[in-house]
């Protein structure tokens, strides 16, 4: 494959697979299995699969510190991030709007990546981010205006997810060395298993149900494992290593349109006029931020050479 096509394909794969998580969370609510229990099983099965991949491809033991670091990253980028998203959807916030609120992450990432990693965003890049954030606000107002029983504080839960995934991203990129993909995903998925197992125990009064074989549950599990866990977080880690925190975070703004299309086709969740306007504004802001960030990314490539070997082999 031509080298110049790798980065665009990584970006495309990340947008498509990352957006699948919001749809998967909505699918999980249709199962008779409690949603936290379903997610605990989802992460356990996905972690077992990547663990087998790790054993077959490179059965190498790493030091405890490296593995613990991956557990910490996974607890933030998978466990903490999805916990807030799922709680929001469970309380009635639509999948599309949840994705849009979570897409505010680039603003926090860009603010922290400068002083922490040296990835600086230009003034026009910041303007693009602000425009995109304004589009998100319009979509949230559109969703609130539809009425319903969704408490206003539920819209803050995806914001907590934003903080969690941003901190995890910065910790991941700011490390001196990176593990190969197989052990990275295995440790992060098992960390998310622990987070959701605790949530499931609390929600279930100290008990966790066994995985059921009903079609809707198996469909949700398959969707979440293949597209969201292996695809979404595989591309997420690859994008962080190849494109950097700021570019990866900016790509998050492009996931709501994909989520909106899926949610409309699968669940009938369609936005109103303000929501459509907000989506268009958000996309325009992303385009501005990405175009203005090209020079910045080239300058920041010097902080990422330690990841090039792993990223190129994924």
N, C-alpha and C positions, 0 to 999 in steps of 0.2 A: 504494500500500500504506500502511495506517495506520502512523504513526510508532512507536506503542507496540508494534507487532508485529515491528519490525525486529530489536531486540536478542534476543528469544527465538528468532527464526528463525536468527540468526547463531549463537547458542549451540547450537541443535539441529544445524545444518549442521556445525559444528565437531566435535561429539561423534561424529556418524555417520561423517564423512569421516576424522577423525583415527584412529578405531579401525580403519578399513580398511587402514591401513598395516601393522599387525601381521599381518593376514590375508594381505596382499600379500607380506609377507616370507616367510610360510609357503608360499605358492604358488610363490614364486621358487625355493625349494629343490627343487621337483619338476621344474624345467627341467634339461635337460642342459647348459645354459650356466652357467658358474660364477656364483655369486650376485653377487659384486662386479662382474663384467662386466655382468650383466643390469641391475644398479642404475645403472651408469655410462651404459649406453644409455638406460635409463629417464629419467634426469635430462637427458641431452643432447637427447632427443626432446621432452621436456616444455619444456625451456628454449628450444628452437627454435620451438615453438608459441607460447609467450608472447612471444618475440622478434618474431614476425610480428604478433601482436596489438599489441605496442608500436609497431611501424612503421606499422601501419594506423590505429590509434586516435589516437596522439599522437607523431609522429616528432620528438620533442624531444631534443636533446642536453643532458646534465646534466654538471656539473663532475666531475672525476676523484675528488675526495674523497667525494662522495655515493655514487658507484658503488662505490668501494673499501669504504665502510662496509657497503653491502648485501652485498658479497662476504664480508666478515667475519661478518655476521649469518648468511648462508646456510651458511657453513662450520660454524657452531656449531649452528643450529637444524635444519638438514637433514643435512649431512654427518656431523658428530660424533655427533649424536643417533641417526641411523639406523645408523651403523656399529656402535655398541654393541648396539643392538637386534638387528641381523642376526647378529652374532657369537654372541649369546646363544641365539637360535633355532637357529642352525647347530650349536651344541654340545648341543642337546637340550632347552633350557628351553622349555616350551610357550608358544604365542602368548598365551594368556590370562594366564598368570603373568608373562610378560615385560611385558605391558601393565600389570598391577597394580604391578609393581616400578617401572616408569617413572612410574606415577601418584603416586609419592612426591614428584614435582616440586613440587606446591603447597606443601609444607612449606618447601623451600628458597626458593622464590619469595616466599612470604609473609615469610620471615625477612629476605630481602634487599630486598624492595620497600619496606619501612618506612623504613629509613635512606637508601635510594638514591632512591626516587621519592616518598616521603611517603604511600604507600598503606598505611594501618595497619589491622590486623585486630584485632577485639575479643577479649576473653578467651574468650567462648563460641565465637567463630570458631576460635580456636586449639584449643579443646576438640574441635570438630568435625573439624578437621584430624587431631588426635591419634587420635580414634576411627577415622577412615578409614585412617590408617596402621596401626593395630592390625589392621584387617581385611585389609590387604595382607600383613601378617606371617603371619596365619593361612593365607592362600592359599599363600604360599611354603612354609610348613611342610607343608601338605597335598601339595604337588607333590614336595617332597623325600622325604616319607614313602612315595611310590609306588615308590621305588627307581630303578633304571636306572643308566646310565653317565654321568650329567651331573655334571661336577666342581662342587664347591661354589662355587669362585671364579667360575664362569660366571654366577651370580646377581648378582655385583657389576657385570657389564658394563652392565646397564640403569641402574644407579646412576650410572655415568660418563656415560651418555646424559642422565640427569637434570641433572647439572652443566652439560653442554654446552648443552642447550636453554634452561635457565634463564638462563645468562649471555647467550646470544644474544637472549632475550626482553627482558632488562633493557636491553641495548645498543640494541635496536630502539626501545623505547618512550622511552628517555631522550634521543633525538636532538632537535635543535632544529627540524628540518623532516623531512617524510616525502615520499618520492617517490610518484608515482601507482602503482597496483597493478601495471600491466604491466611497467614497468622494475624494480620491486621484485622481483617473482617471477622475471623473466628473470635478473637478476644473482644471486639466491640459488640458483636452479636450476643455473646454470652453475658456481657455486662448489661445489655438491654434486657436480656432474659431475667436477670436478677431484679432489675428495676420493676418490670411488669409483674414478676412473681410476687414481690412485696405488695404491689398495688392490688393484685388479685386476692392475696391473703386478707388484706384489710377489707376489701369489698365483699369477700365471701365469708367473713366471720371466722377466719383462720383455716379455711379449706379451699383447695383448688380442684376444680372438676377435671375429669379426664376428657381428652379430645374426643368429640363425637364425630360420627361418620355421615351426618346429614349433608345433602348436596350443597346447600347454601354455605355451610361452615367450611367444607372442603374447598369450595370455589374461592371463598375469601382467603383461606390459608394459602392456596396455590397462587392467587394474585399477589398477595403480600410477600410471599417468599421469592417468587421468580422476578416480578417487576420491581417491587419496592425494596426488598432486602438485598438480594444479589445484584439486581440491576441498579437500583437507586443509589445504594451506598457504595457499590463498586465504582460507579461513575463519579460519585461524590468524592471519594478518596483520590481517584485518578485526576479529577479536575483540580482539586486542591494542589496536588503535586505538580501538575503540568501547567495550569493556568494561573494559580495563585488564589489567595483568599478573596481579594476584591472582585476579580473577574467572575469567580465562581459564585460569589454572593449576588453580583449583579444579574447573573443568569437566572437566579431564583425568581426575578420579576416576570420571567417569561413562562413560569409554570402555571400561574392562574388561568391564562387563556385556555391552556390544554385541559386543566382541571374543569373549567367551566363547560367546555364542549362535552367532556365525558359525563359530568354531572347532569347536564341537560338531556343527553341521550339516554342515560341509564336510570336517572332518578326524577327527571322532570324539573330539576332545580334551575330555573331561568331567571336572569337578572332583569330589573326594570330599566327604563331609559337612563337613569342616573348611573346604574351599574354598568351598562354598556359604554356610556361616556367615560366613566372612570377606568374601565378596562382599556379603552383606546388611549387615554391619557397616560396610563401606566406603561403601555407598550412604547409610546413615543418617548417617554422619559428614559426607558431602558436603552432604546436606540441611541439617544443622545449621550448617555453615560458610557455606553460601550464604545462608540466611535471616538469619544474624547479620551477614553482610557487607554487607547492603543499605545501611545507613546509612553505612558506611565508604566504599562505592563512590561514593555521592552526594557525600561530602566530597572525594574524590580526583578528581572530574571536572574540577576546575580545572586539573589538570596535563595534561589530554588535549585541550584545545580545538584544538591545532595539527593534530590528526589528523581532526577532525570532517568537514572537506571531502572528504577522500579516502574515509573510511569510509562516508559517506552515499551515495557514488556507486557503490559496489561492488555 
